[in-house]
Amino acid sequence: MSPSHLYDVIVVGGGAVGLGATYEVAKSGKSVLVLEQNCFFNGAGSSNDLARMYRTMYTEKFMAKLAHKSLKMWKDLERDAGTALRSMTGLLNFGDPTLGDDTPEGSLTGPICNLKELKMPFREMKKHEIEEEYPFKNLPDGFEGVYAPDNGVINVPLLLRTLHRLAKDYGAHARQYVQVRKLVPSKAQDGQEEIWTVEALEDGKAIQYRARKVIITMGAYTNHVTEPSFGMRLKLTIWEMVSSYFNINAGPNGTVFPSMWFQFANNKKVGDEERSQLFYGFPALEWGPPNVCRIAVDAATHIISDPDQRSAHVISPEDIADTQEFVKNHVVGVDSTVPAYSSSCLMTNVFDNMFVLDFVPEEYLQGGAKNSVVLFTAGWAMKFVPLLGRALKDMALHGHSDLGLDEFKIDLSGIISHSTLKASSAKFYNLDAPHTSALCRSTE
Ligand SMILES: Cc1cc2nc3c(=O)[nH]c(=O)nc-3n(C[C@H](O)[C@H](O)[C@H](O)COP(=O)(O)OP(=O)(O)OC[C@H]3O[C@@H](n4cnc5c(N)ncnc54)[C@H](O)[C@@H]3O)c2cc1C
């Protein structure tokens, strides 16, 4: 297809969410092109590594409802793919039940009333049960657990390749090494229809593509296109995170983690510094190297505001040392001496750790048609890829999705950090405590 072809939709960014949207648009019978600045399945953004958690335990009621809705969408995708994309091990959250919900994963007991309300199965566990059933030791007195079976390990490499394959099977076009630079509102050949010209660099040469609608799924890189195109910069807090894989005892009497797990515990004070004790882990993966398991800390090694500030592949010795100490003191049958290997990854956040899922507001579109550019970034999104793909498709093609919640609006105070428009024309509104009323606490 020549660059002058007019697509129904162009998706900018071919990570997990962009591929999910491309798949959904193609499946609906519309023409779609996904443009990726690197190769597909790259490590430049957030969708690398072998595994991500699919979980239903949310402290925020609206997120719990979304997780509940996404259960069916995963099954639909897996049916279409003819293969399971998750290993449904369940998830054990354990730790200090008094810890507040100011963690990236909410609180330990916060999700319980949501699980009850949504009739999702779960089991509460005592410290001794956790130590009997899992390879943990010396957990502090008072630690408790909540296990939810409807949770599982997402096979990330298979998910990405499946979405890419299915999207192409449904007729999508996919181009890698095309870096989008700017979206420019234009007219179609009839001189009437409002469309977008997507200006890009391919092999260092300028190239243009054209589409009626654009979906932006560039993760941490979002401002690289929104700023030159719309004069709009989102206030992104980008975490460089480290994941380590450790060797586990291959037997006799080998080490088995029956499920994924996450520890809720207070920070540790080291001198003036607070070090996170939010550790999480996965069982050994059928699709990964044998006898290694991922154990890592859920915290940022560095915090940056643009991916260009990334310190490439520098793995934090402090994060690794904290994880080794946790493994040594609290995990049985995992070798803490040295990690088998480590990798780094970008995690994009906005002020409330939620998604941004919305249309670019009309006043930024430089004359482009209302609701013609949809944007997604930020948040812990891998578990919602089928749901977000559907939401982005519906928003681009039909101008609306029930999944585009108010909590994900782009013009919430604290998301747009800078614009060349006057604030008065940008429809800012303040929301002092956006999610407090939507929290569900088990003590209620
Ligand atoms: C260590 C870690 C653990 C995580 N754990 C979980 C978890 O357990 N569960 C969960 O649900 N989520 C988890 N997440 C979050 C999840 O991985 C991300 O939310 C998800 O990968 C985001 O996908 P994305 O497609 O939005 O972004 P990305 O994967 O970053 O994709 C964006 C793509 O856009 C491309 N791009 C950028 N600029 C341009 C341009 N100008 N032109 C063309 N292409 C461009 C990039 O190259 C990239 O491929 C974790 C993240 C990290 C880092």
The ligand as an SDF file (V2000), in Angstrom:
LIG
                    3D

 53 58  0  0  0  0  0  0  0  0999 V2000
    9.2280   -3.7770   35.4980 C   0  0  0  0  0  0  0  0  0  0  0  0
    7.7950   -3.6060   35.0650 C   0  0  0  0  0  0  0  0  0  0  0  0
    6.8370   -4.4620   35.5750 C   0  0  0  0  0  0  0  0  0  0  0  0
    5.5090   -4.3330   35.1680 C   0  0  0  0  0  0  0  0  0  0  0  0
    4.6050   -5.2100   35.6610 N   0  0  0  0  0  0  0  0  0  0  0  0
    3.3270   -5.1600   35.2200 C   0  0  0  0  0  0  0  0  0  0  0  0
    2.4060   -6.1430   35.6430 C   0  0  0  0  0  0  0  0  0  0  0  0
    2.7610   -7.0530   36.4050 O   0  0  0  0  0  0  0  0  0  0  0  0
    1.1340   -6.0760   35.1770 N   0  0  0  0  0  0  0  0  0  0  0  0
    0.7250   -5.0880   34.3170 C   0  0  0  0  0  0  0  0  0  0  0  0
   -0.4580   -5.0690   33.9580 O   0  0  0  0  0  0  0  0  0  0  0  0
    1.5880   -4.1420   33.8840 N   0  0  0  0  0  0  0  0  0  0  0  0
    2.8790   -4.1620   34.3040 C   0  0  0  0  0  0  0  0  0  0  0  0
    3.7760   -3.2440   33.8540 N   0  0  0  0  0  0  0  0  0  0  0  0
    3.3040   -2.1830   32.9450 C   0  0  0  0  0  0  0  0  0  0  0  0
    3.1790   -2.6720   31.5060 C   0  0  0  0  0  0  0  0  0  0  0  0
    4.3480   -3.3580   31.1260 O   0  0  0  0  0  0  0  0  0  0  0  0
    2.9380   -1.4600   30.6070 C   0  0  0  0  0  0  0  0  0  0  0  0
    1.7840   -0.7810   31.0760 O   0  0  0  0  0  0  0  0  0  0  0  0
    2.7240   -1.8510   29.1600 C   0  0  0  0  0  0  0  0  0  0  0  0
    3.8260   -2.6000   28.6850 O   0  0  0  0  0  0  0  0  0  0  0  0
    2.5450   -0.5750   28.3250 C   0  0  0  0  0  0  0  0  0  0  0  0
    2.4670   -0.9150   26.9560 O   0  0  0  0  0  0  0  0  0  0  0  0
    2.3600    0.2430   25.8870 P   0  0  0  0  0  0  0  0  0  0  0  0
    2.1160   -0.4080   24.5800 O   0  0  0  0  0  0  0  0  0  0  0  0
    1.4160    1.2920   26.3490 O   0  0  0  0  0  0  0  0  0  0  0  0
    3.7950    0.9770   25.9140 O   0  0  0  0  0  0  0  0  0  0  0  0
    5.1900    0.4760   25.3150 P   0  0  0  0  0  0  0  0  0  0  0  0
    5.3550   -0.9710   25.4460 O   0  0  0  0  0  0  0  0  0  0  0  0
    6.2340    1.3470   25.9050 O   0  0  0  0  0  0  0  0  0  0  0  0
    5.0370    0.7700   23.7540 O   0  0  0  0  0  0  0  0  0  0  0  0
    5.2060    2.0380   23.2010 C   0  0  0  0  0  0  0  0  0  0  0  0
    5.8270    1.8200   21.8260 C   0  0  0  0  0  0  0  0  0  0  0  0
    5.7800    3.0460   21.1060 O   0  0  0  0  0  0  0  0  0  0  0  0
    6.9550    3.1160   20.3320 C   0  0  0  0  0  0  0  0  0  0  0  0
    7.1740    4.5050   19.9710 N   0  0  0  0  0  0  0  0  0  0  0  0
    7.5340    5.5070   20.8030 C   0  0  0  0  0  0  0  0  0  0  0  0
    7.6830    6.6440   20.1120 N   0  0  0  0  0  0  0  0  0  0  0  0
    7.3640    6.3700   18.8300 C   0  0  0  0  0  0  0  0  0  0  0  0
    7.3250    7.1610   17.6440 C   0  0  0  0  0  0  0  0  0  0  0  0
    7.6500    8.4560   17.6390 N   0  0  0  0  0  0  0  0  0  0  0  0
    6.9550    6.5610   16.4810 N   0  0  0  0  0  0  0  0  0  0  0  0
    6.6400    5.2340   16.4570 C   0  0  0  0  0  0  0  0  0  0  0  0
    6.6970    4.4420   17.5480 N   0  0  0  0  0  0  0  0  0  0  0  0
    7.0410    5.0090   18.7160 C   0  0  0  0  0  0  0  0  0  0  0  0
    8.0180    2.5590   21.2820 C   0  0  0  0  0  0  0  0  0  0  0  0
    9.2010    2.1880   20.6020 O   0  0  0  0  0  0  0  0  0  0  0  0
    7.2900    1.3910   21.9060 C   0  0  0  0  0  0  0  0  0  0  0  0
    7.4810    0.1940   21.1840 O   0  0  0  0  0  0  0  0  0  0  0  0
    5.1260   -3.3210   34.2470 C   0  0  0  0  0  0  0  0  0  0  0  0
    6.0980   -2.4520   33.7400 C   0  0  0  0  0  0  0  0  0  0  0  0
    7.4220   -2.5830   34.1430 C   0  0  0  0  0  0  0  0  0  0  0  0
    8.4440   -1.6490   33.5640 C   0  0  0  0  0  0  0  0  0  0  0  0
  1  2  1  0
  2  3  1  0
  2 52  2  0
  3  4  2  0
  4  5  1  0
  4 50  1  0
  5  6  2  0
  6  7  1  0
  6 13  1  0
  7  8  2  0
  7  9  1  0
  9 10  1  0
 10 11  2  0
 10 12  1  0
 12 13  2  0
 13 14  1  0
 14 15  1  0
 14 50  1  0
 15 16  1  0
 16 17  1  0
 16 18  1  0
 18 19  1  0
 18 20  1  0
 20 21  1  0
 20 22  1  0
 22 23  1  0
 23 24  1  0
 24 25  2  0
 24 26  1  0
 24 27  1  0
 27 28  1  0
 28 29  2  0
 28 30  1  0
 28 31  1  0
 31 32  1  0
 32 33  1  0
 33 34  1  0
 33 48  1  0
 34 35  1  0
 35 36  1  0
 35 46  1  0
 36 37  1  0
 36 45  1  0
 37 38  2  0
 38 39  1  0
 39 40  1  0
 39 45  2  0
 40 41  1  0
 40 42  2  0
 42 43  1  0
 43 44  2  0
 44 45  1  0
 46 47  1  0
 46 48  1  0
 48 49  1  0
 50 51  2  0
 51 52  1  0
 52 53  1  0
M  END
$$$$
